[in-house]
């Protein structure tokens, strides 16, 4: 691979161009020829499985796995969220980022909505990981501790969001069956055994542990895209993290199994997000109604205030924000987290069966992408200090 080609690939990855392109393509296609778009996304390819299934239930397994790699590294000694008490703050902020939108949605619905809108309370609870990751890097700089804070928050946020979908928006044809989680537990035990035997190749972990984890979640009725979240932490990794989040260590002659897995799959995931955007963001522009604004304000106001309030409370009771992150950064991080977009689109699809309500709710989810601009404006007004690569590397080595 030439240097020029590598630079182009890095540019596309850095700015999430494949994901953004997929979202734009989906919006155009779904509004110009909706029947053609729906056929492309939901037509059965193999048996009863559509392209939508393969993207959301199989490809996204590796997306969540990449995020789990970064979380695992950040929790190691020397990582951005170590010692463990530093992880308490983003976890508390996560709960604020779930509870805040629900409260705002229900309160606004009480005064200006309708009982018909109540089922939409779960739509604004999740954060779009990919876009939050991208915008956080642009607003704060790729090596600012707020990036790792937001990544952990977004992963936990979406985990809770998927749990909300499972518990409160169940598929009547596939009731929850917790007994099948024994498959996932068995997959974790296999991964643990492989780690104890010092197996360096990541494939046995993925094939045996990951497959069993996926089967367990799928049969249980929990979204199977989280399968490798339970396996990746068992991949052999160094006892101490030498590089920062999203950062390779060029001086490491013997990269760990965890790092090899990330290196081998990252390009696949980054470019595969084009298909994710294409199959999930196709929403027809329909009439804007009250439910549109319920979703939008619940995301932007509820998520921002929820993250800021609970993050501040955690610092007050003795669980500080990551080193180098202050309360101004926390507020802007809450704004970045308010982008529900694709995840909110998915929840809107299961929350409402009425096409008009579903379309209006999805419009609110799409409008939440406006938090990109609000985040940049807030960062300028609050004079957020970006951390460039060179500065971050120097600081990291000094620490």
C-alpha positions in Angstrom: 0.0 0.0 0.0 1.5 3.3 -1.1 1.7 6.3 1.3 -0.8 8.2 -0.8 -3.4 5.4 -0.6 -2.8 5.0 3.1 -3.4 8.8 3.6 -6.7 8.6 1.7 -7.9 5.6 3.7 -6.9 7.3 7.0 -8.8 10.4 5.9 -11.9 8.4 5.1 -11.7 6.6 8.5 -10.9 9.7 10.5 -13.9 11.6 9.3 -16.3 8.7 9.2 -16.9 9.4 5.5 -18.4 5.9 4.8 -21.0 6.3 7.5 -22.0 9.8 6.5 -22.1 8.7 2.8 -24.4 5.8 3.7 -26.8 8.1 5.7 -27.0 10.6 2.8 -27.5 7.8 0.2 -30.3 6.3 2.4 -32.1 9.5 2.8 -32.0 10.3 -0.9 -33.0 6.8 -2.0 -35.8 6.4 0.5 -37.4 9.7 -0.5 -37.0 9.3 -4.3 -38.0 5.6 -4.7 -39.2 4.3 -1.3 -40.4 1.0 -2.7 -37.0 0.2 -4.3 -35.2 1.2 -1.1 -37.4 -1.0 1.2 -37.0 -3.9 -1.2 -33.2 -3.5 -1.1 -33.0 -3.3 2.7 -35.7 -5.9 3.7 -35.8 -8.3 0.8 -34.8 -11.9 1.9 -31.3 -12.8 0.7 -30.8 -16.2 2.4 -33.8 -17.9 3.9 -35.5 -15.4 6.1 -32.5 -13.2 6.5 -32.4 -9.8 4.8 -29.5 -7.3 4.2 -30.8 -5.4 7.3 -30.3 -8.5 9.4 -26.8 -9.1 8.2 -25.7 -5.5 8.8 -27.4 -5.0 12.2 -26.9 -8.5 13.7 -23.6 -9.6 12.2 -21.6 -6.6 10.9 -22.4 -4.5 14.0 -20.9 -7.3 16.2 -17.5 -6.1 15.0 -18.3 -2.4 15.4 -19.2 -2.9 19.1 -16.1 -5.2 19.4 -13.8 -2.3 18.2 -15.4 0.0 20.8 -14.8 -2.7 23.4 -11.2 -2.9 22.5 -10.8 0.8 23.1 -12.6 0.6 26.4 -10.5 -2.4 27.5 -7.3 -0.5 26.7 -8.4 2.6 28.4 -9.2 0.7 31.6 -5.6 -0.8 31.8 -3.0 0.7 34.1 -1.7 3.7 32.1 -5.0 4.0 30.3 -7.3 7.0 30.2 -9.9 5.6 32.6 -7.5 3.9 35.1 -7.7 3.7 38.1 -11.2 2.1 38.0 -12.8 4.8 40.0 -12.3 7.1 37.0 -14.8 4.9 35.1 -17.5 5.6 37.7 -17.9 9.1 36.4 -18.8 8.2 32.8 -21.0 5.4 34.1 -23.0 7.8 36.3 -23.1 10.2 33.4 -24.5 7.4 31.3 -27.4 6.9 33.6 -28.0 10.7 33.5 -27.9 10.5 29.8 -30.7 7.9 29.8 -32.9 9.2 32.6 -32.7 12.9 31.5 -34.2 12.3 28.0 -36.9 10.1 29.5 -37.9 12.8 32.0 -37.9 15.6 29.5 -39.9 13.5 27.0 -42.6 12.6 29.6 -42.8 16.1 31.0 -43.1 17.8 27.6 -45.6 15.1 26.5 -47.7 15.8 29.6 -48.1 19.5 28.7 -48.1 19.5 24.9 -48.4 15.9 23.8 -50.9 13.0 23.8 -51.2 9.6 25.4 -50.6 8.2 22.0 -47.0 9.5 22.1 -46.1 7.8 25.5 -44.5 4.8 23.9 -41.9 7.0 22.3 -40.1 7.6 25.6 -37.3 5.1 24.7 -36.4 6.8 21.4 -34.1 9.5 22.9 -32.2 7.2 25.4 -29.4 6.0 23.1 -26.4 7.7 21.6 -25.1 7.2 18.1 -21.6 5.8 18.9 -20.0 6.3 15.5 -21.1 10.0 15.2 -20.4 10.8 18.8 -16.9 9.3 18.3 -16.3 11.4 15.2 -17.6 14.7 16.6 -15.8 14.2 19.9 -12.5 13.9 18.0 -13.2 16.9 16.0 -14.4 19.1 18.9 -11.9 18.0 21.6 -9.0 16.7 19.5 -8.4 12.9 19.0 -6.4 12.6 22.2 -8.5 14.6 24.7 -9.7 12.5 27.7 -13.2 13.6 26.9 -13.1 11.3 23.8 -12.6 8.1 25.9 -15.1 9.4 28.4 -17.7 9.8 25.6 -16.9 6.4 24.1 -17.5 4.6 27.4 -20.6 6.6 27.9 -21.9 5.9 24.4 -21.2 2.1 24.7 -23.0 1.9 28.0 -25.7 4.2 26.8 -26.5 2.0 23.8 -26.3 -1.1 25.9 -29.0 0.3 28.1 -30.9 1.4 25.0 -30.8 -2.1 23.6 -32.0 -3.5 27.0 -34.9 -1.0 26.9 -35.8 -2.2 23.4 -35.7 -5.8 24.7 -37.7 -5.2 27.8 -40.2 -2.5 26.8 -40.5 -3.0 23.0 -40.5 -6.8 22.8 -41.3 -8.7 19.7 -44.6 -10.6 20.5 -43.4 -13.4 18.2 -40.1 -13.9 20.0 -40.6 -13.6 23.8 -37.5 -13.2 26.0 -36.0 -16.5 27.1 -33.1 -15.9 29.6 -32.2 -19.6 29.8 -30.4 -19.2 26.4 -27.9 -16.8 28.1 -26.1 -20.0 29.2 -24.7 -20.1 25.6 -23.2 -16.6 26.1 -21.8 -17.6 29.5 -20.3 -20.8 28.0 -18.7 -18.6 25.3 -17.2 -16.4 28.0 -15.8 -19.5 29.9 -14.2 -20.7 26.7 -12.6 -17.3 26.1 -11.4 -17.4 29.8 -9.9 -20.9 29.3 -8.1 -19.8 26.1 -6.7 -16.9 27.9 -5.5 -19.1 30.8 -3.8 -21.4 28.2 -2.1 -18.3 26.8 -3.6 -18.7 23.3 -2.2 -15.8 21.3 -4.3 -16.2 18.1 -7.6 -14.3 18.3 -9.5 -16.6 16.0 -10.4 -19.3 18.5 -11.8 -16.6 20.8 -14.0 -15.2 18.0 -15.0 -18.5 16.4 -15.8 -20.5 19.6 -16.5 -17.9 22.3 -18.0 -15.3 20.0 -20.3 -17.7 18.1 -21.7 -19.1 21.3 -22.2 -15.6 22.7 -24.0 -14.5 19.6 -26.3 -17.6 19.6 -27.1 -17.0 23.3 -28.1 -13.4 22.8 -30.0 -14.1 19.6 -32.0 -16.9 21.2 -32.6 -14.9 24.3 -34.1 -12.1 22.4 -31.4 -9.6 23.3 -29.7 -7.8 20.3 -26.9 -10.1 19.1 -24.7 -7.2 18.0 -23.3 -7.2 21.5 -21.9 -10.7 21.3 -18.2 -9.8 21.2 -18.5 -7.2 24.0 -18.5 -10.2 26.3 -15.5 -11.9 24.6 -13.0 -9.1 23.6 -11.9 -8.3 27.2 -10.5 -11.9 27.4 -8.1 -11.4 24.5 -4.5 -11.3 25.8 -3.3 -7.7 26.3 -0.4 -6.1 28.1 -0.6 -5.4 31.8 -0.1 -1.7 31.2 -1.3 0.4 28.3 1.6 2.3 26.6 -0.4 4.3 24.1 -3.4 6.5 24.4 -6.9 5.9 23.2 -7.0 5.4 19.3 -3.2 5.5 19.3 -0.9 2.9 18.0 2.5 2.3 19.6 5.0 2.2 16.7 7.8 1.1 19.0 6.0 -2.1 20.1 7.7 -5.0 18.3 5.2 -7.6 19.6 1.7 -6.2 19.6 -0.8 -8.0 21.8 -3.6 -10.2 20.6 -6.1 -7.4 21.5 -4.1 -4.9 19.4 -3.8 -7.4 16.5 -7.5 -7.9 16.5 -8.2 -4.2 16.4 -5.6 -3.6 13.6 -7.0 -6.4 11.4 -10.7 -5.5 11.7 -10.7 -1.7 12.0 -10.7 -0.9 8.3 -13.4 -3.5 7.7 -15.6 -1.8 10.4 -14.9 1.8 9.3 -15.8 1.1 5.7 -18.6 -1.3 6.6 -20.4 1.6 8.3 -21.5 2.7 4.8 -23.8 -0.2 4.7 -25.0 0.4 8.2 -25.9 4.0 7.4 -27.5 2.9 4.1 -29.7 0.2 5.7 -30.7 2.2 8.8 -31.1 5.9 7.9 -33.6 5.6 5.1 -36.5 7.6 6.4 -39.1 9.4 4.3 -39.5 13.1 5.1 -43.0 13.2 6.4 -45.1 15.8 8.2 -43.4 17.3 11.3 -45.6 17.0 14.4 -45.5 17.4 18.2 -43.7 14.0 18.6 -40.9 15.3 16.4 -40.1 18.0 18.9 -40.6 15.7 21.9 -37.9 13.4 20.5 -35.6 16.3 19.5 -35.8 18.3 22.8 -35.6 15.1 24.9 -32.3 14.3 23.1 -30.7 17.7 23.0 -31.9 19.1 26.4 -32.4 15.9 28.3 -29.2 14.1 27.3 -27.0 17.2 27.8 -28.4 18.1 31.2 -28.5 14.5 32.3 -24.9 13.8 31.4 -23.7 17.1 32.9 -25.7 16.7 36.1 -24.8 13.1 36.9 -21.2 13.6 35.8 -20.9 16.6 38.1 -22.5 14.7 41.0 -20.0 11.9 40.6 -17.1 14.3 40.9 -18.8 15.9 44.0 -19.1 12.5 45.8 -15.5 11.6 45.1 -15.4 10.0 41.6 -13.5 12.6 39.5 -13.7 13.2 35.8 -10.8 11.8 33.7 -7.6 13.6 34.2 -7.5 16.7 32.0 -11.3 17.0 31.7 -13.2 19.7 33.4 -16.9 20.7 33.8 -16.9 22.7 30.6 -15.7 19.7 28.7 -18.4 17.6 30.4 -21.2 20.0 29.2 -20.0 19.9 25.6 -19.6 16.1 25.9 -23.3 15.9 26.9 -24.2 17.9 23.7 -22.1 15.5 21.6 -23.9 12.5 23.2 -27.3 14.0 22.3 -26.9 12.7 18.7 -29.3 9.8 18.6 -29.6 9.6 14.9 -29.4 6.0 13.6 -30.0 4.3 17.0 -33.0 6.6 17.7 -34.2 5.8 14.2 -34.2 2.1 15.0 -36.0 2.6 18.3 -38.6 4.8 16.6 -39.3 1.9 14.2 -40.3 -0.4 17.0 -41.9 2.2 19.3 -44.6 3.3 17.0 -46.6 1.2 14.5 -48.6 4.1 13.2 -46.7 5.3 10.0 -47.4 9.0 10.7 -46.1 8.8 14.3 -43.2 6.7 13.3 -42.2 9.1 10.5 -42.6 12.2 12.7 -40.5 10.5 15.5 -37.8 9.6 13.0 -37.7 13.3 11.9 -36.9 14.2 15.5 -34.1 11.7 15.5 -32.7 13.1 12.3 -32.9 16.6 13.7 -30.7 15.5 16.6 -27.8 15.5 14.1 -27.9 19.3 14.6 -26.1 18.7 17.8 -22.9 18.6 15.7 -23.2 22.4 15.1 -24.4 23.1 18.7 -21.3 21.2 20.0 -18.9 23.3 17.9 -20.6 26.5 18.9 -20.6 25.6 22.6 -16.9 24.5 22.4 -16.0 28.0 20.9 -18.1 29.9 23.5 -16.6 27.9 26.4 -13.1 28.0 24.9 -12.6 24.3 25.0 -8.9 23.4 24.6 -8.4 20.9 21.9 -5.5 18.3 22.3 -3.6 17.7 19.2 -1.7 14.4 18.6 1.7 15.7 19.3 0.7 17.4 22.5 -1.2 14.4 23.7 1.7 12.0 22.9 4.1 14.2 24.9 1.8 14.4 27.9 1.1 10.7 27.8 4.8 9.8 27.9 5.4 12.3 30.7 2.5 10.7 32.7 
